[in-house]
Amino acid sequence: MPFAEAPFAETPVIDAHAHVWHRASTPQPWIDSGTMAAIDRDFSLADLTDLREECGLAGTVLVQSAHSPAETLALCAAVDHRSVLGAVGWVDLRADVPAQLAGIDARSPGALVGIRHLSHQDPDPEALLSLAAGIAALGSAGLAVDLVLRPDQLDQAVTLADRHPQVRFVLDHLGNPPILDSAALARWQATVTALARRENVVAKLSGITMGAEHATWTPADLEPVVATALAAFGPDRLLLGTDWPVVRLTGGAGRWLAAVAELITPLAPAERAAILAGTAQRTYRLGANTAHRNRT
C-alpha cells in the first residue's frame, strides 16, 4: 500500500533518518555486493527527492554514514535542497568539538542538527563511554546525539543518558531489536524499557526490519517491538525514519511505511502526528534551525 494512502495521510510526515552516499568520496565497505545488491550503488539527492515524492514525505533529516568531515559538510550543504530539513553529521569527539562545530556552522549555518558516532562499527565497542568531554560539548551546543548500537551495546545508552542528563539522545532503530531471537529480544525489551525512564532519550521507529526475516516479514512480526516502544517511550518520544536506502534490503520504504501506518492507526490523531513529525521537529529543533537559516 503506498504510504500516501495511509489513514493519516493528511498529517505531514518527516523522515527522520535517511542517507545519501557517493562511494568514491564516502566509501561504504560494509556493503556486501553479493547479499546487498539492492544498495550496492550510489544514492543521490535526486534519488532522495524521488523517494519523498513516491512516499508523500514532507521532509528529510539526512544522517551520516561514515566518520568523515567531508561527508558532514556535504550533508549540511544539502540542507534546504528540496525539503532536506537538517543533517546529523560526525565530528571527532576526541578532538576540539567546539572548533569543529564552528567550522561546520560557518559553512552551513544552522544545518547541523545532531552528531552520530558509528559505535556499532567501532573497534572499541565501548568507545562512547570514554568520550565524555566531546559528548558534553555537543549538549552545550544544543545538538542531539544519535546512538547507533548493537543490541549487546544497548546498556551503554543507559549509562550515557545518566552521565549526560543535559544531552538529548536519539536511539536509532530502537536499538536494533533482535526480532528472530526470543531470548535476546527479551533482554532488548528490558533494557529499552529501562532506557525510556531517562527523559533525555527519544527513539526512532526505523531500521527494525533488518532484525526480521528480510523477504517475508509482516507488520504482525514487528508489532511486539513497536508495542514495547510505545509503552516505554510514548508517542511524544518516538520519531519515524525510513533508514533509506538500507530499507531496500527488506522490501523498501513504501512497505515499511505502510506497516507503520497499520501499527499506529489505533493511536489518537495527535499521537500519530507526534511520531510522524512532531517529535522529530522538537528533537532536532528543525523549526528553530530553519528560522536561523532564513536570518542568515
C-alpha positions as a Markdown table, in Angstrom:
| # | Residue | x | y | z |
|---|---|---|---|---|
| 1 | Met | 0.0 | 0.0 | 0.0 |
| 2 | Pro | 1.5 | 3.4 | -0.9 |
| 3 | Phe | 2.1 | 5.4 | 2.2 |
| 4 | Ala | 0.1 | 8.3 | 0.7 |
| 5 | Glu | -3.0 | 6.1 | 1.1 |
| 6 | Ala | -2.5 | 5.5 | 4.8 |
| 7 | Pro | -5.3 | 6.6 | 7.2 |
| 8 | Phe | -3.2 | 9.6 | 8.5 |
| 9 | Ala | -2.1 | 10.7 | 5.0 |
| 10 | Glu | -3.3 | 14.3 | 5.8 |
| 11 | Thr | -0.6 | 14.5 | 8.5 |
| 12 | Pro | 2.8 | 15.9 | 7.3 |
| 13 | Val | 5.5 | 13.2 | 7.6 |
| 14 | Ile | 9.1 | 13.9 | 8.3 |
| 15 | Asp | 11.6 | 11.1 | 7.5 |
| 16 | Ala | 14.0 | 11.5 | 10.5 |
| 17 | His | 16.5 | 9.0 | 9.2 |
| 18 | Ala | 17.8 | 8.7 | 5.6 |
| 19 | His | 21.2 | 8.5 | 3.9 |
| 20 | Val | 22.8 | 9.5 | 0.6 |
| 21 | Trp | 26.3 | 8.5 | -0.3 |
| 22 | His | 28.8 | 8.7 | -3.2 |
| 23 | Arg | 31.2 | 5.9 | -2.6 |
| 24 | Ala | 34.1 | 7.5 | -4.5 |
| 25 | Ser | 34.2 | 10.1 | -1.7 |
| 26 | Thr | 32.4 | 8.3 | 1.1 |
| 27 | Pro | 33.2 | 4.5 | 0.8 |
| 28 | Gln | 30.8 | 2.0 | 2.3 |
| 29 | Pro | 32.9 | -1.0 | 2.9 |
| 30 | Trp | 30.2 | -2.8 | 4.9 |
| 31 | Ile | 28.1 | -3.2 | 1.8 |
| 32 | Asp | 28.4 | -6.8 | 0.5 |
| 33 | Ser | 27.9 | -6.9 | -3.2 |
| 34 | Gly | 26.6 | -10.5 | -3.1 |
| 35 | Thr | 24.0 | -10.1 | -0.4 |
| 36 | Met | 23.2 | -6.4 | -0.6 |
| 37 | Ala | 22.7 | -5.8 | -4.3 |
| 38 | Ala | 19.8 | -3.5 | -3.6 |
| 39 | Ile | 22.0 | -0.9 | -2.1 |
| 40 | Asp | 25.3 | -1.7 | -3.9 |
| 41 | Arg | 25.4 | 1.7 | -5.7 |
| 42 | Asp | 25.5 | 5.4 | -5.1 |
| 43 | Phe | 22.4 | 7.2 | -3.8 |
| 44 | Ser | 22.0 | 10.9 | -4.6 |
| 45 | Leu | 19.8 | 13.9 | -3.5 |
| 46 | Ala | 17.8 | 13.3 | -6.7 |
| 47 | Asp | 17.1 | 9.7 | -5.6 |
| 48 | Leu | 16.1 | 11.1 | -2.2 |
| 49 | Thr | 13.7 | 13.6 | -3.9 |
| 50 | Asp | 12.1 | 10.7 | -5.8 |
| 51 | Leu | 11.6 | 8.8 | -2.5 |
| 52 | Arg | 9.9 | 11.8 | -0.9 |
| 53 | Glu | 7.6 | 12.2 | -3.8 |
| 54 | Glu | 6.8 | 8.5 | -4.0 |
| 55 | Cys | 6.0 | 8.1 | -0.3 |
| 56 | Gly | 4.4 | 11.5 | 0.3 |
| 57 | Leu | 7.1 | 12.7 | 2.7 |
| 58 | Ala | 7.2 | 16.4 | 3.7 |
| 59 | Gly | 10.9 | 16.5 | 4.5 |
| 60 | Thr | 14.0 | 14.6 | 5.5 |
| 61 | Val | 16.8 | 14.5 | 8.1 |
| 62 | Leu | 20.0 | 13.3 | 6.5 |
| 63 | Val | 22.2 | 11.1 | 8.7 |
| 64 | Gln | 25.9 | 10.4 | 8.3 |
| 65 | Ser | 27.2 | 7.1 | 7.1 |
| 66 | Ala | 30.9 | 7.5 | 7.8 |
| 67 | His | 33.4 | 9.1 | 10.1 |
| 68 | Ser | 34.1 | 11.7 | 7.6 |
| 69 | Pro | 34.3 | 15.5 | 8.0 |
| 70 | Ala | 33.8 | 15.9 | 4.2 |
| 71 | Glu | 30.6 | 13.9 | 4.3 |
| 72 | Thr | 29.3 | 16.0 | 7.1 |
| 73 | Leu | 30.0 | 19.2 | 5.2 |
| 74 | Ala | 28.3 | 17.8 | 2.1 |
| 75 | Leu | 25.2 | 16.7 | 4.1 |
| 76 | Cys | 24.9 | 20.2 | 5.7 |
| 77 | Ala | 25.3 | 21.8 | 2.3 |
| 78 | Ala | 22.3 | 19.8 | 1.1 |
| 79 | Val | 20.0 | 21.2 | 3.8 |
| 80 | Asp | 17.2 | 23.3 | 2.2 |
| 81 | His | 17.6 | 21.3 | -1.0 |
| 82 | Arg | 14.1 | 20.0 | -1.9 |
| 83 | Ser | 13.0 | 19.6 | 1.7 |
| 84 | Val | 16.1 | 18.4 | 3.4 |
| 85 | Leu | 15.4 | 19.8 | 6.9 |
| 86 | Gly | 18.6 | 19.1 | 8.7 |
| 87 | Ala | 21.8 | 16.9 | 8.9 |
| 88 | Val | 23.1 | 14.6 | 11.6 |
| 89 | Gly | 26.8 | 14.6 | 10.9 |
| 90 | Trp | 30.0 | 13.4 | 12.5 |
| 91 | Val | 32.8 | 15.2 | 14.4 |
| 92 | Asp | 35.9 | 13.7 | 16.1 |
| 93 | Leu | 34.7 | 13.6 | 19.7 |
| 94 | Arg | 38.3 | 13.1 | 20.9 |
| 95 | Ala | 39.4 | 16.5 | 19.4 |
| 96 | Asp | 38.2 | 20.1 | 19.8 |
| 97 | Val | 34.5 | 19.7 | 19.3 |
| 98 | Pro | 33.5 | 23.4 | 19.6 |
| 99 | Ala | 36.0 | 24.3 | 17.0 |
| 100 | Gln | 34.8 | 21.6 | 14.6 |
| 101 | Leu | 31.2 | 22.7 | 15.1 |
| 102 | Ala | 32.1 | 26.4 | 14.5 |
| 103 | Gly | 33.7 | 25.4 | 11.2 |
| 104 | Ile | 30.7 | 23.5 | 10.1 |
| 105 | Asp | 28.3 | 26.3 | 11.1 |
| 106 | Ala | 30.4 | 28.8 | 9.2 |
| 107 | Arg | 29.9 | 26.9 | 6.0 |
| 108 | Ser | 26.2 | 26.0 | 6.5 |
| 109 | Pro | 24.6 | 28.0 | 9.3 |
| 110 | Gly | 22.0 | 26.1 | 11.3 |
| 111 | Ala | 22.1 | 23.0 | 9.1 |
| 112 | Leu | 23.7 | 20.6 | 11.6 |
| 113 | Val | 21.0 | 19.2 | 14.0 |
| 114 | Gly | 22.9 | 16.3 | 15.6 |
| 115 | Ile | 26.0 | 14.2 | 15.7 |
| 116 | Arg | 26.4 | 10.4 | 15.4 |
| 117 | His | 29.4 | 8.1 | 16.1 |
| 118 | Leu | 29.2 | 4.7 | 14.4 |
| 119 | Ser | 29.6 | 2.8 | 17.7 |
| 120 | His | 28.4 | -0.5 | 16.2 |
| 121 | Gln | 31.4 | -0.5 | 13.9 |
| 122 | Asp | 34.0 | 1.0 | 16.2 |
| 123 | Pro | 36.9 | -1.4 | 17.1 |
| 124 | Asp | 36.4 | -0.3 | 20.7 |
| 125 | Pro | 32.8 | -1.4 | 21.5 |
| 126 | Glu | 32.6 | 1.0 | 24.4 |
| 127 | Ala | 34.2 | 4.0 | 22.7 |
| 128 | Leu | 31.4 | 6.4 | 23.5 |
| 129 | Leu | 31.8 | 5.8 | 27.3 |
| 130 | Ser | 35.3 | 7.3 | 27.0 |
| 131 | Leu | 34.2 | 10.5 | 25.1 |
| 132 | Ala | 32.5 | 12.4 | 27.9 |
| 133 | Ala | 34.0 | 15.8 | 27.2 |
| 134 | Gly | 33.1 | 15.6 | 23.5 |
| 135 | Ile | 29.5 | 14.5 | 24.3 |
| 136 | Ala | 29.1 | 17.2 | 26.9 |
| 137 | Ala | 30.3 | 19.8 | 24.3 |
| 138 | Leu | 27.5 | 18.6 | 21.9 |
| 139 | Gly | 25.0 | 19.1 | 24.7 |
| 140 | Ser | 26.3 | 22.6 | 25.3 |
| 141 | Ala | 25.9 | 23.3 | 21.6 |
| 142 | Gly | 22.2 | 22.2 | 21.7 |
| 143 | Leu | 22.8 | 19.3 | 19.3 |
| 144 | Ala | 21.2 | 15.9 | 19.6 |
| 145 | Val | 23.4 | 12.8 | 19.8 |
| 146 | Asp | 22.2 | 9.9 | 17.8 |
| 147 | Leu | 23.2 | 6.4 | 19.1 |
| 148 | Val | 23.6 | 3.6 | 16.7 |
| 149 | Leu | 24.2 | 0.5 | 18.8 |
| 150 | Arg | 24.2 | -3.3 | 18.5 |
| 151 | Pro | 21.8 | -5.0 | 21.0 |
| 152 | Asp | 24.8 | -6.1 | 23.1 |
| 153 | Gln | 25.8 | -2.4 | 23.4 |
| 154 | Leu | 22.4 | -1.1 | 24.4 |
| 155 | Asp | 23.1 | -0.8 | 28.1 |
| 156 | Gln | 25.7 | 1.8 | 27.2 |
| 157 | Ala | 22.8 | 4.1 | 26.3 |
| 158 | Val | 21.5 | 4.0 | 29.8 |
| 159 | Thr | 24.9 | 4.9 | 31.2 |
| 160 | Leu | 25.3 | 7.8 | 28.7 |
| 161 | Ala | 21.9 | 9.2 | 29.5 |
| 162 | Asp | 22.6 | 9.1 | 33.2 |
| 163 | Arg | 26.0 | 10.7 | 32.8 |
| 164 | His | 24.8 | 13.4 | 30.5 |
| 165 | Pro | 21.3 | 14.5 | 31.6 |
| 166 | Gln | 21.7 | 17.8 | 29.7 |
| 167 | Val | 22.2 | 16.0 | 26.3 |
| 168 | Arg | 19.3 | 14.9 | 24.0 |
| 169 | Phe | 20.0 | 11.3 | 22.9 |
| 170 | Val | 18.3 | 9.7 | 20.0 |
| 171 | Leu | 18.3 | 5.9 | 19.9 |
| 172 | Asp | 18.5 | 4.9 | 16.2 |
| 173 | His | 16.5 | 1.9 | 15.0 |
| 174 | Leu | 15.1 | 1.3 | 18.5 |
| 175 | Gly | 18.5 | -0.2 | 19.4 |
| 176 | Asn | 18.3 | -2.8 | 16.6 |
| 177 | Pro | 15.9 | -5.3 | 18.3 |
| 178 | Pro | 16.8 | -9.0 | 17.5 |
| 179 | Ile | 13.3 | -10.0 | 16.4 |
| 180 | Leu | 14.3 | -13.5 | 15.5 |
| 181 | Asp | 15.9 | -14.4 | 18.8 |
| 182 | Ser | 13.4 | -14.6 | 21.6 |
| 183 | Ala | 15.9 | -14.6 | 24.5 |
| 184 | Ala | 17.9 | -11.7 | 23.1 |
| 185 | Leu | 14.6 | -9.9 | 22.3 |
| 186 | Ala | 13.6 | -10.2 | 26.0 |
| 187 | Arg | 16.9 | -8.6 | 27.0 |
| 188 | Trp | 16.4 | -5.8 | 24.5 |
| 189 | Gln | 12.9 | -5.2 | 25.8 |
| 190 | Ala | 14.1 | -4.9 | 29.4 |
| 191 | Thr | 16.9 | -2.5 | 28.5 |
| 192 | Val | 14.9 | -0.3 | 26.3 |
| 193 | Thr | 12.2 | -0.1 | 28.9 |
| 194 | Ala | 14.9 | 1.0 | 31.5 |
| 195 | Leu | 16.4 | 3.4 | 29.0 |
| 196 | Ala | 13.0 | 5.1 | 28.4 |
| 197 | Arg | 12.8 | 6.1 | 32.0 |
| 198 | Arg | 15.5 | 8.6 | 31.1 |
| 199 | Glu | 13.6 | 11.6 | 29.9 |
| 200 | Asn | 16.5 | 12.9 | 27.8 |
| 201 | Val | 16.2 | 9.9 | 25.4 |
| 202 | Val | 13.9 | 9.5 | 22.4 |
| 203 | Ala | 13.9 | 6.6 | 19.9 |
| 204 | Lys | 13.5 | 6.2 | 16.2 |
| 205 | Leu | 11.0 | 3.8 | 14.6 |
| 206 | Ser | 13.4 | 2.9 | 11.9 |
| 207 | Gly | 15.6 | 0.1 | 10.7 |
| 208 | Ile | 13.9 | -2.6 | 12.7 |
| 209 | Thr | 13.0 | -4.8 | 9.7 |
| 210 | Met | 16.8 | -5.6 | 9.4 |
| 211 | Gly | 16.3 | -7.8 | 12.5 |
| 212 | Ala | 13.3 | -9.7 | 10.9 |
| 213 | Glu | 13.1 | -12.1 | 8.0 |
| 214 | His | 14.1 | -9.7 | 5.2 |
| 215 | Ala | 11.9 | -11.1 | 2.5 |
| 216 | Thr | 8.8 | -12.3 | 4.4 |
| 217 | Trp | 8.3 | -10.1 | 7.5 |
| 218 | Thr | 4.8 | -8.8 | 8.1 |
| 219 | Pro | 3.5 | -6.0 | 10.3 |
| 220 | Ala | 2.5 | -8.7 | 12.9 |
| 221 | Asp | 6.2 | -9.6 | 13.2 |
| 222 | Leu | 7.0 | -6.0 | 14.1 |
| 223 | Glu | 4.1 | -5.4 | 16.4 |
| 224 | Pro | 5.7 | -6.7 | 19.7 |
| 225 | Val | 8.7 | -4.4 | 19.1 |
| 226 | Val | 6.6 | -1.3 | 18.3 |
| 227 | Ala | 4.2 | -2.0 | 21.2 |
| 228 | Thr | 7.2 | -2.1 | 23.5 |
| 229 | Ala | 8.5 | 1.2 | 22.2 |
| 230 | Leu | 5.1 | 2.8 | 22.5 |
| 231 | Ala | 4.6 | 1.6 | 26.1 |
| 232 | Ala | 8.1 | 2.6 | 27.1 |
| 233 | Phe | 8.6 | 6.0 | 25.3 |
| 234 | Gly | 5.1 | 7.0 | 24.3 |
| 235 | Pro | 4.3 | 8.7 | 21.0 |
| 236 | Asp | 5.8 | 12.1 | 22.1 |
| 237 | Arg | 9.3 | 10.4 | 22.4 |
| 238 | Leu | 9.2 | 8.4 | 19.2 |
| 239 | Leu | 10.0 | 9.6 | 15.7 |
| 240 | Leu | 9.8 | 7.9 | 12.3 |
| 241 | Gly | 12.6 | 7.2 | 9.9 |
| 242 | Thr | 12.8 | 5.1 | 6.7 |
| 243 | Asp | 16.5 | 4.2 | 7.0 |
| 244 | Trp | 16.6 | 4.7 | 3.3 |
| 245 | Pro | 18.3 | 3.3 | 1.2 |
| 246 | Val | 19.2 | 0.5 | 3.7 |
| 247 | Val | 15.5 | -0.3 | 3.9 |
| 248 | Arg | 15.7 | -1.5 | 0.3 |
| 249 | Leu | 17.2 | -4.7 | 1.7 |
| 250 | Thr | 13.9 | -5.6 | 3.4 |
| 251 | Gly | 11.3 | -4.6 | 0.9 |
| 252 | Gly | 11.7 | -0.8 | 0.5 |
| 253 | Ala | 10.5 | 2.3 | 2.2 |
| 254 | Gly | 6.9 | 2.0 | 0.9 |
| 255 | Arg | 6.5 | -1.4 | 2.5 |
| 256 | Trp | 8.0 | -0.2 | 5.8 |
| 257 | Leu | 5.8 | 3.0 | 5.9 |
| 258 | Ala | 2.7 | 1.0 | 5.2 |
| 259 | Ala | 3.5 | -1.3 | 8.1 |
| 260 | Val | 4.0 | 1.7 | 10.4 |
| 261 | Ala | 0.6 | 3.1 | 9.1 |
| 262 | Glu | -1.1 | -0.1 | 10.2 |
| 263 | Leu | 0.7 | -0.4 | 13.5 |
| 264 | Ile | 0.0 | 3.1 | 14.7 |
| 265 | Thr | -3.5 | 3.6 | 13.3 |
| 266 | Pro | -5.2 | 2.8 | 16.7 |
| 267 | Leu | -3.5 | 5.8 | 18.2 |
| 268 | Ala | -5.2 | 9.2 | 18.6 |
| 269 | Pro | -4.5 | 11.7 | 15.8 |
| 270 | Ala | -2.3 | 13.9 | 18.0 |
| 271 | Glu | -0.2 | 10.8 | 18.9 |
| 272 | Arg | 0.3 | 9.8 | 15.3 |
| 273 | Ala | 1.2 | 13.3 | 14.4 |
| 274 | Ala | 3.9 | 13.3 | 17.1 |
| 275 | Ile | 5.5 | 10.1 | 15.7 |
| 276 | Leu | 5.2 | 11.3 | 12.1 |
| 277 | Ala | 6.6 | 14.8 | 12.5 |
| 278 | Gly | 6.3 | 16.5 | 15.9 |
| 279 | Thr | 9.0 | 14.5 | 17.8 |
| 280 | Ala | 11.5 | 15.0 | 15.0 |
| 281 | Gln | 10.8 | 18.7 | 14.9 |
| 282 | Arg | 11.3 | 19.1 | 18.6 |
| 283 | Thr | 14.2 | 16.7 | 19.0 |
| 284 | Tyr | 16.2 | 18.2 | 16.1 |
| 285 | Arg | 14.9 | 21.7 | 16.6 |
| 286 | Leu | 14.0 | 21.8 | 12.9 |
| 287 | Gly | 11.8 | 24.9 | 13.0 |
| 288 | Ala | 14.4 | 26.8 | 15.0 |
| 289 | Asn | 17.1 | 25.8 | 12.6 |
| 290 | Thr | 15.0 | 26.9 | 9.6 |
| 291 | Ala | 14.4 | 30.2 | 11.2 |
| 292 | His | 18.1 | 30.6 | 11.8 |
| 293 | Arg | 19.0 | 29.8 | 8.2 |
| 294 | Asn | 16.4 | 32.3 | 6.9 |
| 295 | Arg | 18.0 | 35.1 | 9.0 |
| 296 | Thr | 21.5 | 34.5 | 7.6 |
